[in-house]
Amino acid sequence: MPSNSPEYIKAHMEYRDNPTQRNRRKLANRNRRAKGLYGKGRDKEIDHIDNDPTNNAKSNLRVVPRAVNRRK
């Protein structure tokens, strides 16, 4: 489905506005702000050391290059 088709746009809007997804995005942005990455581009990411995305303790978060985070 092309990214500019009405069906794709509708599906994307429903996904984006889903309360679960909104909460995930809020937590991701909060974690990026805490580590000083918010608004700094996309070459670095926040990695959850224990691989549990719900564990947002500062001791469980680290900054890694995107390629490293994608290898898990």
C-alpha positions in Angstrom: 0.0 0.0 0.0 1.6 3.3 -1.0 2.3 5.7 1.9 0.1 8.4 0.3 -3.0 6.3 -0.2 -6.1 7.1 1.9 -6.1 3.7 3.5 -2.5 4.0 4.6 -3.1 7.5 6.0 -6.2 6.3 7.9 -4.4 3.3 9.3 -1.4 5.4 10.4 -3.7 8.0 12.1 -5.5 5.2 14.0 -2.2 3.7 15.1 -0.7 7.1 16.1 -3.8 8.1 18.1 -4.1 4.8 19.9 -3.7 5.4 23.7 -1.2 2.6 24.1 1.0 4.0 21.3 0.7 7.6 22.6 1.9 6.4 26.0 4.8 4.5 24.5 5.8 7.7 22.5 5.5 9.8 25.7 7.8 7.4 27.6 10.3 7.3 24.8 10.5 11.1 24.6 10.8 11.4 28.3 13.7 8.9 28.3 15.4 10.8 25.4 15.1 14.1 27.3 16.5 12.5 30.5 19.6 11.4 28.5 19.9 14.6 26.6 19.0 13.2 23.2 15.7 14.8 22.5 15.8 16.8 19.3 19.4 15.8 18.6 18.8 13.6 15.5 18.3 9.8 15.1 21.8 8.4 15.1 21.7 7.5 18.8 19.0 5.7 20.7 18.1 4.8 24.3 18.7 1.1 25.0 17.0 -0.8 27.9 19.8 -2.8 29.3 17.5 -5.6 30.6 15.5 -5.5 27.3 12.3 -4.6 29.2 10.8 -1.5 27.6 8.5 -0.9 30.7 11.6 -0.7 33.0 12.5 3.0 32.6 14.7 3.3 35.6 17.7 5.6 34.8 20.1 2.7 35.8 18.5 0.6 33.1 18.9 3.1 30.3 22.0 3.8 28.2 22.8 5.7 25.0 23.9 3.6 22.1 24.3 4.0 18.3 21.2 2.8 16.4 23.1 -0.1 14.8 24.0 -1.5 18.2 20.5 -1.2 19.5 19.1 -3.0 16.4 21.4 -6.0 16.8 19.4 -7.3 19.9 
